[in-house]
Amino acid sequence: MNQRDELILKYAADLKDKCGVTPNMDLLKKVTIACGPSIYNADSSTVSSSDASEIARVKNNFLIKKLGLKDVPDLNIGIDNIMDQYGRTNRKKYRAVVYYLLTKHFGKESAY
């Protein structure tokens, strides 16, 4: 098993254990692949829910550019809901898991 496949299994476990979600493994794999090399870097592989610039980056680069959503207040509400679901005190919020949850939250699976 290669490193990416191991990470996908780790992300699936996070979705089940920390978020209470049974993941669609095909979608999770596509989201993980779309994250590119960032998943292999300790800093860029996670999302800080307390860093406003990080949240803005998720909103602009992922929700607006990747998923094609309009910049409306619902985006911030969706991000807040996902961060609450993942656990704000959880220090390791994996980017691929956050992106997967946001994709499902906004019903944008067709982007993959």
Protein Blocks (a to p, Z undefined) as FASTA:
>chain_A
ZZklmmmmmmmmmmmmmnopacdfklmmmmmmmnmmmlmpmklmpccfklmklmmmmmmm
mmmmmnopacdfklmmmmmmmmmmnopklmblcfklmmmmmmmmnopmmmZZ
